[in-house]
């Protein structure tokens, strides 16, 4: 890293014949470019990996619910483009509109299902809620890691 201060009258060029101009001094600038190998970028990569894994688990659970023979409901994957949030929501498989269902609506329809299948859906719902929460936590971790890396970059350019 270059020195953080310059005294133009006292510092001279390599040939020592003329003084350096003040604009040749770079205050607080690192001579080595950001390489992406610091702790901040490692933390971001790890957090992104957590988000990717959470998204894959959501997709896997959705696929499992779509493969239930004679299913009345399935978990549909939803993406919020503005935030990157991926989540699963219940949909009614029998309607032309594939409308969303609340858990209360589903519970009311369970009387038409065999007890084992109704229990399976209850377990799938608990898994869906857990995975949706894990995805939110993973995105929060990624957001914090990116903010911390940005702060590291800002501090390194101002304190050097």
C-alpha positions as CSV (number, residue, x, y, z in Angstrom):
1,X,0.0,0.0,0.0
2,X,1.3,3.5,-0.8
3,X,1.9,5.9,2.0
4,X,-1.2,7.8,3.2
5,X,0.4,11.3,3.1
6,X,2.6,13.4,0.8
7,X,4.6,16.5,1.2
8,X,5.1,17.7,-2.3
9,X,7.9,20.1,-1.5
10,X,9.9,17.5,0.2
11,X,9.3,14.5,-2.1
12,X,11.1,14.3,-5.4
13,X,10.9,12.1,-8.5
14,X,13.1,9.1,-8.9
15,X,15.7,11.2,-10.7
16,X,15.6,13.7,-7.8
17,X,15.6,16.6,-10.2
18,X,12.1,17.9,-9.7
19,X,9.5,17.8,-6.9
20,X,6.5,15.5,-7.3
21,X,3.1,17.2,-7.9
22,X,0.5,16.7,-5.1
23,X,-1.8,14.9,-7.5
24,X,0.7,12.0,-7.8
25,X,0.1,11.0,-4.2
26,X,-2.8,8.6,-3.8
27,X,-4.2,9.0,-0.4
28,X,-5.5,5.8,1.2
29,X,-5.4,3.7,-2.0
30,X,-4.4,0.1,-1.9
31,X,-1.9,-0.8,-4.7
32,X,-3.2,-4.4,-4.7
33,X,-6.6,-4.7,-6.2
34,X,-9.4,-6.5,-4.4
35,X,-8.9,-10.2,-5.1
36,X,-12.1,-11.6,-3.7
37,X,-10.2,-13.9,-1.4
38,X,-10.9,-12.1,1.9
39,X,-13.0,-13.2,4.8
40,X,-15.9,-11.1,3.5
41,X,-16.1,-12.8,0.1
42,X,-15.7,-16.2,1.7
43,X,-18.6,-15.4,4.0
44,X,-20.7,-14.3,1.1
45,X,-19.9,-17.5,-0.9
46,X,-20.9,-19.6,2.1
47,X,-24.1,-17.7,2.6
48,X,-25.0,-18.0,-1.1
49,X,-24.3,-21.8,-0.8
50,X,-26.8,-21.9,2.1
51,X,-29.4,-20.1,0.1
52,X,-28.9,-22.4,-2.9
53,X,-29.3,-25.5,-0.7
54,X,-32.4,-24.1,0.9
55,X,-33.9,-23.4,-2.6
56,X,-33.0,-27.0,-3.7
57,X,-34.7,-28.5,-0.6
58,X,-37.9,-26.4,-1.3
59,X,-37.9,-27.6,-5.0
60,X,-37.4,-31.2,-3.8
61,X,-40.3,-31.0,-1.4
62,X,-42.5,-29.5,-4.1
63,X,-41.6,-32.4,-6.4
64,X,-42.4,-35.0,-3.8
65,X,-45.9,-33.5,-3.2
66,X,-46.5,-33.5,-6.9
67,X,-45.8,-37.2,-7.2
68,X,-48.5,-38.3,-4.7
69,X,-51.0,-40.5,-6.5
70,X,-54.5,-39.1,-6.5
71,X,-53.3,-35.9,-4.9
72,X,-55.7,-33.2,-4.0
73,X,-53.0,-30.7,-3.0
74,X,-49.4,-30.0,-3.9
75,X,-46.7,-27.5,-2.9
76,X,-46.0,-25.0,-5.6
77,X,-42.7,-23.1,-5.7
78,X,-43.0,-19.3,-5.7
79,X,-40.3,-16.8,-6.5
80,X,-40.4,-13.2,-5.4
81,X,-38.2,-11.6,-8.0
82,X,-37.7,-8.4,-6.1
83,X,-36.1,-10.1,-3.1
84,X,-35.1,-13.5,-4.5
85,X,-37.2,-15.2,-2.0
86,X,-38.3,-18.7,-2.9
87,X,-41.1,-20.4,-0.9
88,X,-43.6,-23.1,-1.3
89,X,-47.4,-22.8,-1.0
90,X,-50.2,-25.2,-1.1
91,X,-52.3,-25.3,-4.2
92,X,-55.5,-27.3,-4.9
93,X,-54.7,-29.8,-7.7
94,X,-58.3,-30.4,-8.7
95,X,-59.4,-27.0,-9.8
96,X,-58.8,-25.5,-13.2
97,X,-57.2,-22.4,-11.6
98,X,-54.9,-24.3,-9.3
99,X,-55.9,-21.9,-6.6
100,X,-53.8,-21.4,-3.4
101,X,-55.1,-23.0,-0.3
102,X,-54.7,-21.9,3.3
103,X,-53.9,-24.6,5.8
104,X,-57.3,-24.2,7.4
105,X,-59.0,-24.8,4.0
106,X,-56.9,-28.0,3.6
107,X,-57.7,-29.3,7.1
108,X,-61.4,-29.1,6.1
109,X,-60.8,-31.2,3.1
110,X,-58.9,-33.9,5.0
111,X,-62.1,-35.7,5.9
112,X,-62.2,-37.0,2.3
113,X,-58.7,-38.5,2.6
114,X,-57.5,-41.7,4.3
115,X,-56.1,-41.0,7.7
116,X,-52.5,-41.9,6.7
117,X,-52.6,-39.6,3.7
118,X,-54.0,-36.7,5.8
119,X,-51.2,-37.3,8.3
120,X,-48.6,-37.3,5.5
121,X,-49.9,-33.9,4.3
122,X,-49.6,-32.6,7.9
123,X,-46.0,-33.7,8.0
124,X,-45.3,-32.2,4.6
125,X,-46.8,-28.9,5.8
126,X,-44.6,-28.8,8.9
127,X,-41.6,-29.5,6.6
128,X,-42.7,-26.7,4.2
129,X,-43.0,-24.2,7.0
130,X,-39.6,-25.2,8.4
131,X,-38.0,-25.0,4.9
132,X,-39.6,-21.6,4.2
133,X,-38.2,-20.3,7.5
134,X,-34.8,-21.7,6.7
135,X,-34.8,-20.0,3.3
136,X,-35.6,-16.7,4.9
137,X,-32.8,-17.1,7.4
138,X,-30.4,-18.1,4.7
139,X,-31.3,-15.0,2.7
140,X,-30.8,-12.8,5.8
141,X,-27.4,-14.4,6.3
142,X,-26.5,-13.6,2.7
143,X,-27.7,-10.0,3.0
144,X,-25.7,-9.5,6.2
145,X,-22.6,-11.0,4.7
146,X,-22.9,-8.8,1.6
147,X,-23.4,-5.7,3.8
148,X,-20.4,-6.7,5.9
149,X,-18.2,-7.1,2.8
150,X,-19.3,-3.7,1.5
151,X,-18.4,-2.1,4.8
152,X,-15.0,-3.9,4.8
153,X,-14.4,-2.4,1.3
154,X,-15.5,1.0,2.3
155,X,-13.3,1.0,5.5
156,X,-10.3,-0.3,3.6
157,X,-10.4,2.5,1.1
158,X,-10.9,5.2,3.8
159,X,-8.4,4.0,6.4
160,X,-5.5,3.0,4.2
